[in-house]
Amino acid sequence: MLATDILVLGQAPSKIIYTHSFTEETKPTRGTLFTDPAVLDLRNRLTQIIYDEINEKALRVKQQKAADKSSEKTSFFNRKKAM
């Protein structure tokens, strides 16, 4: 692993939702990348953070669509004229 810093970006609008920095002593090597419990815990934490971000975004989009449909049904100007 070449990086000493990990940044996790949120979805649009992009923002940094998590940062992690390694010191030279704690930086994983290729040999410990898949065996070091601390690295595996970090990988699981990063995966959970990304998963939560995706689910929160999906929920916001779903709620916005429901709100849009609700206002569309009640808006006088959006009603279709009866034929």
Helices and strands as residue ranges (DSSP letters): E 5-9, E 16-21, H 37-74, G 76-78
